[in-house]
Amino acid sequence: MKRLIVFFGNESQKVMNTAKITLIFEPQVPLLSMIKKYFRACWLPVTLVLMGLAGTIRAQDTTARTPNYRARMRTLLIGESVLYVGSLYGLSTAWYTDPLTQFKFFDDVGEWKQIDKIGHVYTAYHIARMSAQGYRWAGQSPRKAAWYGALTGFIFQTPIEILDGFAPGYGFSVGDVVANTLGSALYAGQFGLWGEERILPKFSFHQTRYAAVRPNLLGKGLSEEWLKDYNGQTYWFSANVASFLPRRDESRFPRWLNVAVGYGVENMVAAYPNSSVERGYVPYRQYFLSLDVDFARIRSNRKLVRTLLFLANSVKIPAPALELSRKGVKFHPLYF
């Protein structure tokens, strides 16, 4: 019989008899935080993709007869309400099983050199973007759909942060809420200013050697590392150059070609820099400049192709890149 050993900090607090299981919790990666990451990165966006696919496909089908937009809006609102209530129920029953505590705040702004906060901006933006497609399918103008989508994204994420405030060992993160708000505002604000998306948050990932150093924290295998190893994550803001040019000059620059600015971190084997230094790793920030593709600017007569291009617009393509860090300037022939 092996023992289930649960560690909080450096001391064993609870020992139970069980079979073939050893589980270790570390203070830098709360279980709740890890589950939240999977929830934001996978479940919500995938569900909202399904909500938005009809809009992405049908809104561009000019041969279809005029649809019943009122019925579509009812369908969309009912679907969102069911999803919203279901997500709250799932959170409260599955993830917050321990007795709730008094509401409290948790300051995590100093963790991971803030790359996790940029991840919140990225996720909030694309939840708004996916959701807005559903509102366009339901007959709303691009500007209205953008604002409704941004509001939907904010409403979906805020209860998670509030529940965190009552969760044992965790708390309400103002930094997370600010980042969520910025992501939603970035999407809606572009339609308010320009009536279109010109700057897209994007994501890229490559495996690093750091996951092997602390697999419990940074992941074991690609299925975990892409989400947990911040050293391999790069978040980009990809700008469509042609859309910023005077109309007479637009045709001189490829409509689909973007210039992207990226942000990453290196040598992070713990949430806080001092903890990484104690383990022999000195963390630092990385800034990147690269080229990218705006897939929304590529035209196609096939509905499936248009849908795939829409979904692909959340990922930065592999491309040559310049890196600027405390180590100087470095050229990457191909960076992802």
C-alpha positions as CSV (number, residue, x, y, z in Angstrom):
1,M,0.0,0.0,0.0
2,K,1.4,3.4,-1.0
3,R,0.4,6.6,0.7
4,L,-1.3,9.7,-0.6
5,I,1.0,12.5,0.5
6,V,-0.4,16.1,0.2
7,F,2.2,18.9,0.7
8,F,1.5,22.5,1.3
9,G,4.8,24.4,1.3
10,N,7.5,22.1,2.6
11,E,5.7,20.2,5.3
12,S,3.4,17.2,5.0
13,Q,0.0,18.1,6.4
14,K,-2.1,15.1,5.6
15,V,-1.3,11.5,5.1
16,M,-3.8,8.9,3.9
17,N,-3.6,5.3,3.0
18,T,-4.5,4.4,-0.5
19,A,-3.2,2.4,-3.4
20,K,-0.6,3.4,-6.0
21,I,-1.1,7.1,-5.7
22,T,1.3,9.9,-4.8
23,L,0.0,13.5,-5.2
24,I,1.9,16.6,-4.4
25,F,0.5,20.1,-4.3
26,E,2.9,23.0,-4.5
27,P,2.2,26.6,-3.4
28,Q,3.2,28.0,-6.8
29,V,0.5,26.1,-8.7
30,P,-2.8,25.9,-6.8
31,L,-5.1,23.2,-8.0
32,L,-7.9,25.7,-8.5
33,S,-5.6,27.9,-10.6
34,M,-4.7,25.0,-12.8
35,I,-8.3,24.0,-13.4
36,K,-9.2,27.6,-14.2
37,K,-6.5,27.6,-16.9
38,Y,-8.0,24.5,-18.5
39,F,-11.5,26.0,-18.2
40,R,-10.5,29.3,-19.9
41,A,-8.2,27.8,-22.5
42,C,-10.4,24.9,-23.6
43,W,-14.0,24.7,-22.5
44,L,-15.3,28.3,-22.9
45,P,-13.7,29.1,-26.2
46,V,-14.6,25.7,-27.7
47,T,-18.2,26.2,-26.6
48,L,-18.4,29.7,-27.9
49,V,-16.8,28.5,-31.2
50,L,-19.8,26.3,-31.6
51,M,-22.1,29.2,-30.8
52,G,-20.3,31.4,-33.4
53,L,-19.9,28.8,-36.2
54,A,-23.4,29.4,-37.5
55,G,-22.7,33.1,-37.8
56,T,-19.3,32.6,-39.4
57,I,-20.7,30.3,-42.0
58,R,-24.2,31.7,-42.6
59,A,-23.5,35.4,-42.3
60,Q,-21.3,35.1,-45.4
61,D,-23.7,33.1,-47.4
62,T,-25.2,35.7,-49.8
63,T,-27.3,33.1,-51.7
64,A,-29.4,32.2,-48.7
65,R,-32.9,33.7,-48.3
66,T,-33.5,36.3,-45.6
67,P,-33.5,34.5,-42.3
68,N,-35.8,34.9,-39.3
69,Y,-33.4,37.0,-37.1
70,R,-35.8,37.3,-34.2
71,A,-36.0,33.5,-33.9
72,R,-32.2,33.3,-34.2
73,M,-31.7,35.8,-31.4
74,R,-34.1,33.9,-29.2
75,T,-32.1,30.7,-29.9
76,L,-28.8,32.5,-29.2
77,L,-29.9,34.0,-25.9
78,I,-31.4,30.8,-24.7
79,G,-28.3,28.9,-25.6
80,E,-26.1,31.5,-23.9
81,S,-28.3,31.4,-20.8
82,V,-28.2,27.6,-20.5
83,L,-24.4,27.7,-21.0
84,Y,-24.0,30.5,-18.4
85,V,-26.1,28.8,-15.7
86,G,-24.5,25.4,-16.5
87,S,-21.0,26.8,-16.1
88,L,-21.8,28.4,-12.8
89,Y,-23.3,25.2,-11.5
90,G,-20.3,23.2,-12.7
91,L,-18.0,25.6,-10.9
92,S,-19.8,25.6,-7.7
93,T,-20.3,21.9,-7.4
94,A,-17.2,20.4,-8.9
95,W,-14.4,22.9,-8.3
96,Y,-15.5,24.6,-5.1
97,T,-16.3,21.5,-3.0
98,D,-14.5,22.8,0.1
99,P,-16.5,25.1,2.4
100,L,-16.4,28.7,1.1
101,T,-14.6,31.3,3.2
102,Q,-15.1,35.0,3.7
103,F,-14.6,37.0,0.5
104,K,-10.9,38.1,0.2
105,F,-8.5,39.5,-2.4
106,F,-5.5,37.8,-3.8
107,D,-2.6,39.9,-5.3
108,D,-1.0,37.8,-8.1
109,V,0.2,40.6,-10.3
110,G,3.8,39.8,-9.5
111,E,3.6,36.3,-10.8
112,W,5.2,35.0,-14.0
113,K,6.3,38.5,-15.1
114,Q,2.7,39.3,-16.0
115,I,2.5,37.0,-19.0
116,D,-0.4,35.2,-17.4
117,K,-2.3,38.5,-17.4
118,I,-1.7,38.9,-21.1
119,G,-3.1,35.4,-21.4
120,H,-6.3,36.7,-19.8
121,V,-6.4,39.6,-22.3
122,Y,-6.0,37.1,-25.2
123,T,-8.7,34.7,-23.9
124,A,-11.2,37.5,-23.2
125,Y,-10.6,39.0,-26.6
126,H,-11.3,35.7,-28.4
127,I,-14.3,34.8,-26.3
128,A,-15.8,38.2,-27.3
129,R,-14.8,37.6,-30.9
130,M,-16.4,34.1,-31.1
131,S,-19.5,35.3,-29.3
132,A,-19.9,38.3,-31.6
133,Q,-20.2,35.9,-34.5
134,G,-23.3,34.5,-32.9
135,Y,-24.8,38.0,-32.7
136,R,-24.0,38.7,-36.3
137,W,-25.7,35.5,-37.2
138,A,-28.7,36.8,-35.2
139,G,-28.9,39.9,-37.4
140,Q,-26.9,42.5,-35.4
141,S,-24.7,45.0,-37.1
142,P,-20.9,44.4,-36.8
143,R,-20.6,47.2,-34.2
144,K,-23.5,46.1,-32.1
145,A,-22.4,42.4,-32.3
146,A,-18.9,43.5,-31.1
147,W,-20.3,45.3,-28.0
148,Y,-22.7,42.4,-27.2
149,G,-19.9,39.9,-27.7
150,A,-17.5,41.8,-25.4
151,L,-20.2,42.1,-22.7
152,T,-20.9,38.3,-23.0
153,G,-17.2,37.5,-22.6
154,F,-17.0,39.7,-19.5
155,I,-20.1,38.2,-18.0
156,F,-18.9,34.7,-18.6
157,Q,-15.5,35.2,-16.9
158,T,-16.4,37.4,-14.0
159,P,-18.2,34.8,-11.9
160,I,-15.0,32.7,-11.9
161,E,-13.1,35.6,-10.3
162,I,-15.9,36.2,-7.8
163,L,-16.0,32.5,-6.7
164,D,-12.2,32.7,-6.4
165,G,-12.8,35.3,-3.7
166,F,-14.6,32.8,-1.5
167,A,-12.4,29.8,-2.3
168,P,-10.0,28.5,0.4
169,G,-6.4,29.2,-0.3
170,Y,-7.2,31.6,-3.1
171,G,-8.9,35.0,-3.6
172,F,-10.4,37.6,-5.9
173,S,-7.7,38.8,-8.3
174,V,-8.1,42.4,-9.4
175,G,-5.4,41.9,-12.0
176,D,-7.3,39.1,-13.6
177,V,-10.5,41.2,-13.8
178,V,-8.6,44.2,-15.3
179,A,-7.0,41.9,-17.9
180,N,-10.3,40.3,-18.8
181,T,-11.8,43.8,-19.2
182,L,-9.0,45.0,-21.4
183,G,-9.4,42.0,-23.7
184,S,-13.1,42.5,-24.1
185,A,-12.6,46.3,-24.6
186,L,-9.9,45.8,-27.2
187,Y,-12.3,43.8,-29.3
188,A,-15.3,46.2,-29.0
189,G,-13.1,49.3,-29.1
190,Q,-11.8,48.5,-32.6
191,F,-15.2,48.3,-34.0
192,G,-16.1,51.6,-32.3
193,L,-13.0,53.2,-33.8
194,W,-12.7,51.6,-37.2
195,G,-15.6,49.3,-37.7
196,E,-13.3,46.3,-38.1
197,E,-10.5,44.3,-36.4
198,R,-7.1,45.7,-37.2
199,I,-5.1,44.4,-34.2
200,L,-5.4,40.7,-33.3
201,P,-4.1,39.1,-30.1
202,K,-2.5,35.8,-31.1
203,F,-0.7,32.9,-29.4
204,S,2.2,30.7,-30.2
205,F,4.0,27.9,-28.2
206,H,7.2,25.8,-28.4
207,Q,8.4,23.2,-25.9
208,T,11.3,24.2,-23.6
209,R,13.8,22.5,-21.3
210,Y,12.3,24.0,-18.2
211,A,9.3,21.6,-18.0
212,A,11.7,18.8,-17.3
213,V,13.1,20.7,-14.4
214,R,9.7,21.1,-12.6
215,P,7.1,18.9,-14.4
216,N,4.6,19.2,-11.6
217,L,4.5,23.0,-12.1
218,L,5.3,23.4,-15.8
219,G,3.7,20.3,-17.2
220,K,4.6,16.9,-18.3
221,G,4.2,16.3,-22.1
222,L,2.9,18.6,-24.8
223,S,-0.7,18.2,-23.6
224,E,0.1,20.0,-20.4
225,E,3.2,22.1,-21.3
226,W,1.4,24.3,-23.8
227,L,-0.9,25.5,-21.1
228,K,1.4,25.5,-18.0
229,D,4.9,26.3,-19.2
230,Y,5.0,30.1,-19.7
231,N,8.5,29.9,-21.0
232,G,7.2,28.4,-24.2
233,Q,4.3,30.8,-24.6
234,T,4.4,33.9,-26.7
235,Y,1.5,36.4,-26.9
236,W,1.4,38.6,-30.0
237,F,-0.4,41.7,-31.1
238,S,-0.7,41.3,-34.8
239,A,-1.5,44.5,-36.7
240,N,-2.8,44.7,-40.3
241,V,-0.7,47.3,-41.9
242,A,-2.8,47.9,-45.0
243,S,-5.9,48.8,-43.0
244,F,-3.9,51.7,-41.4
245,L,-2.7,53.1,-44.7
246,P,-4.5,55.9,-46.6
247,R,-7.1,54.4,-49.0
248,R,-5.1,55.3,-52.0
249,D,-2.1,53.4,-50.7
250,E,-3.9,50.2,-49.5
251,S,-3.4,48.3,-52.7
252,R,0.4,48.8,-52.5
253,F,0.6,46.6,-49.4
254,P,-0.8,43.0,-49.2
255,R,-4.1,43.1,-47.4
256,W,-3.4,39.7,-45.7
257,L,0.1,40.6,-44.4
258,N,0.5,41.7,-40.7
259,V,3.3,42.9,-38.5
260,A,3.3,41.3,-35.1
261,V,4.9,42.4,-31.8
262,G,5.2,39.6,-29.2
263,Y,6.0,39.2,-25.5
264,G,7.4,36.2,-23.7
265,V,9.5,35.2,-20.6
266,E,12.5,32.9,-20.1
267,N,14.0,31.1,-17.1
268,M,10.8,31.0,-15.1
269,V,10.7,27.8,-13.0
270,A,8.5,29.3,-10.3
271,A,5.7,31.8,-10.2
272,Y,7.9,34.6,-8.6
273,P,11.3,35.7,-9.9
274,N,13.0,35.3,-6.6
275,S,12.0,31.7,-6.3
276,S,13.4,31.0,-9.7
277,V,16.7,32.7,-8.8
278,E,16.9,30.5,-5.7
279,R,16.9,27.5,-8.0
280,G,19.6,28.9,-10.2
281,Y,17.5,30.5,-12.9
282,V,17.4,34.3,-13.5
283,P,14.1,35.2,-15.3
284,Y,13.9,37.8,-18.0
285,R,11.5,39.3,-20.4
286,Q,11.5,38.8,-24.2
287,Y,10.1,41.1,-26.9
288,F,9.7,40.0,-30.5
289,L,9.0,41.5,-33.9
290,S,7.8,39.2,-36.7
291,L,5.5,38.9,-39.7
292,D,2.1,37.3,-39.6
293,V,-1.0,36.6,-41.7
294,D,-4.5,38.0,-41.1
295,F,-6.6,35.0,-42.3
296,A,-9.8,37.1,-42.3
297,R,-8.4,39.1,-45.2
298,I,-8.1,35.9,-47.4
299,R,-11.2,35.5,-49.5
300,S,-12.8,32.2,-50.2
301,N,-16.1,31.0,-51.8
302,R,-16.2,27.9,-49.6
303,K,-18.0,28.3,-46.3
304,L,-15.9,25.6,-44.6
305,V,-12.7,27.4,-45.6
306,R,-14.0,30.7,-44.3
307,T,-14.8,29.1,-41.0
308,L,-11.4,27.5,-40.7
309,L,-9.7,30.8,-41.5
310,F,-11.8,32.5,-38.9
311,L,-10.7,30.0,-36.2
312,A,-7.1,30.1,-37.3
313,N,-6.9,33.8,-36.7
314,S,-6.2,33.3,-33.0
315,V,-2.8,31.6,-33.7
316,K,0.4,33.3,-34.9
317,I,2.0,31.6,-37.8
318,P,5.6,30.3,-37.6
319,A,7.8,33.0,-39.2
320,P,11.2,34.6,-38.9
321,A,11.5,36.9,-35.8
322,L,13.8,39.3,-34.0
323,E,14.1,38.9,-30.3
324,L,15.1,41.7,-27.9
325,S,16.0,40.9,-24.3
326,R,18.6,41.6,-21.6
327,K,20.9,39.3,-23.6
328,G,20.7,41.6,-26.6
329,V,19.2,41.1,-30.1
330,K,18.7,37.6,-31.5
331,F,17.4,36.5,-34.9
332,H,15.2,33.4,-35.1
333,P,15.0,32.0,-38.7
334,L,11.7,30.4,-37.7
335,Y,9.9,31.1,-34.4
336,F,6.7,29.8,-33.0
